[in-house]
Amino acid sequence: MANYLIIGASSGIGAQIAKDLLVDGHQVWGSFRNHPITDQRINSFHFNSSDTSSKLPNNIPETIDGFVYCVGSISLVPISRVDSNNLLLDIQNQLIKLVEIIQQLQPNLKRSSHASIVLFSSVAVQLGLTFHTQVGIVKGAIEGLAKSLAAEWAPSVRVNVIAPSLTDTPLAAGLLNTPEKKEANAQRHPLKRIGTVEDISNMACFLLSEKSSWITAQVLHVDGGMQAIK
């Protein structure tokens, strides 16, 4: 049994990761922002990544075996419409607060014999997609952070990144809210379907486990083949 901390465990990918870790018998601490977590097995707490004063609760265990940061956004606009305030908010939510939490968790993670961090990027960083400038800026920085941190904390803590393509989550609801949109987006992928939260959670749980003990500083593309196949 291991201790896992998930920021963003109330819905979508984070909720599925929490569910799968619980099924495997682990203990999960998970944050919510707007919608409280109803699963009583999760040690839940409120956390707002856009609030500079928001911090982790005091009941986080002294030893953390895995940390997952599931904070994201989908800001799809041309470069002419990238608003500096929205960009700064994305950077605060997805990068600055992440760095602060990692700093705070360093002693907890270092106490584990097999600690693992899982972060999230996007297929748009390596592929380059129209209207994804803001996504590329923030997620590209997360990939750079992960590789630098993996080098700094090896061999005691592994750090990896999952870079999904479009996944059926509440965050992506506006892109998938009709059968026609779902089918059109499915056809853009070589495997001809949209990603599911289970697809992403399977990879996250693998990276958190000791089954991936020789993997660090990697960006894993769970994207239906989109990044690699034309």
Buried (B, 14 or more C-beta within 10 A) or exposed (E): EBBBBBBBBBBBBBBBBBBBBBEEEBBBBBBBBEEEBEBEEBBBBBBBBEEEEBEBEEEBBEBBBBBBBBBBBBBBBEEEEBEEEBBEBBBBBBBBBBEBBBEEBBEBBEBBEBBBBBBBBBBBBBBEBEBBBBBBBBBBBBBEBBBEBBEEBEEEBBBBBBBBBBBBBEBBEEBBEEEEBBEEBBEEBEEEBBBBBEBBBBBBBBBBBEEBEEBBBBBBBBBBEBBEEE
